[in-house]
């Protein structure tokens, strides 16, 4: 079974961030520029203090209007961020994300931010895993069929 490190090995460890003092508009631009759904929010010391997603921005826009675009990201970000570790199994991470209605999880190892995974990454990885299983089953099936043919030929 695959783990989070498997995803990071093909996806890479790049994590796009935004400072907590940056405007919501600049966060929105960062999301659009990088074609991503969430940015990890960093504090004055550079450590992760939250996460801001497209949903956070849409929620704030819907309740407060465009005036929210000039406010700091810290005012709308999600502060209690769920995380995962590189060794976490994908099934466990998917369950956590589904239960929490989350689409992005920062990956933390030894207190450091080492990556981020999205539900899309997890689904892609699980599909690849299942495709590998199907391929292995087809190969086994072919071997069994070949053995059966050989047995039938030897009886003739």
Protein Blocks (a to p, Z undefined) as FASTA:
>chain_A
ZZfklmmmmnopadcdddfkbcfklmmmmmmmnopabdcdddfkopafbdcdfklmmmmm
mmnojmlmmpcfklmmcfbdcdddfklcfklmmmmmmmnopabdcddeehiafbdcdfkl
mmmmmmmmmmmmmmmmmmmmmmmmmmmmmmmmmmZZ
